[in-house]
Amino acid sequence: MTTSTPDYRRLSAVGPYFALDSGASPAEAAPPGFRPLRELYAHGPRSPLAERVRVVAHRLGTAEPRVAASILHLGLAARFCSVGLGAAVLLGTVPALDPDRAYVRIPEQGPIDLWTPHEATPHEATPHDGTPHDGTPHIGTPDHRAPHHDAPHPPQPPAPAPTGPRASDEQLADRIHHVLVQGQLTLLAAAVRAAVPLSGRLLDGNAASALAGALRMLDAHAAPGRARALVAAVLRRPPLADTGELRGTGFRRTSCCLYYRVGPGTGVCGDCCFTSPPGPRHPEARRPGPRRP
């Protein structure tokens, strides 16, 4: 059976957070400057994310690492959610972005660049030896190395659900849940928490907020209601269940990303559980989420 290779170039029309570069052929290697995605998920004080938290804290002018870590996580989660949801809605598939096959490049400004190998049809072979094609230093400090056991492996998804134009919304929601939520976002959250202690509930709220943000961006580029149906289905499942309430394409979360703590007069985000910055006795959102029956 012959399948068509997804045209990921279509995603960039929505915005830079949706862009995904891919190889034109099975033999094409990642462009210069890209590193294996596995390195982004590494743990330790000199890991890529730990280094990035320090950069973000400096740029924000905050002395609180957890504020910088949360905002960094929110931006990275938005990147992965945009690619995953965008591909599901526009292409009928969800890119795996396998940590050992996909690549990442961190620019000085703007969203991270993502690259995935050519997705071969059954008649093609995709050689891959796991070795970057150039001598670019690892992301982070020169002596940093990221062995595969540094980051936890996500749960293995079941057999791939049908994808493409004929995939149902239920099949695509399953794919988003397994590949994006249980895979990419789980690895990302673990790496961020290894760099700076943050509550799991806060990071789940960030992930849900990022997914809802991607929904709003896609609304003008897709069939009415399809993106919302997929997001609503994913938000009904743990770990994102009870992270907030989706109304239309709007979202109100039950936690706070800590953005208001950047400095005086910063304010709160549009989907924050607070309507105004809390007082000094409330450093984080403590409003309980909806109770399960």
Protein Blocks (a to p, Z undefined) as FASTA:
>chain_A
ZZddddfklmmmnomklgccddfbfklccdehiacfklmmpgcjkbmklmmmmmmmmmno
pabfklmmmmmmmmmmmmmmmmmmmmmmmnopacfkiaklpccdddfbdcdddddddddd
fkbccddehiafblcdcehjfklccdfklpccdddddddddedjklcfklmmmmmmmmmm
mmmmmmmmmmmmmmpccdfklmmmmmmmmmmmmmmmmmmmccehklmmmmmmmmmpcfkg
okaccehjbccdfbdehlmmnpghkbpafkbmbfbdcdfklmbacbdcdddZZ
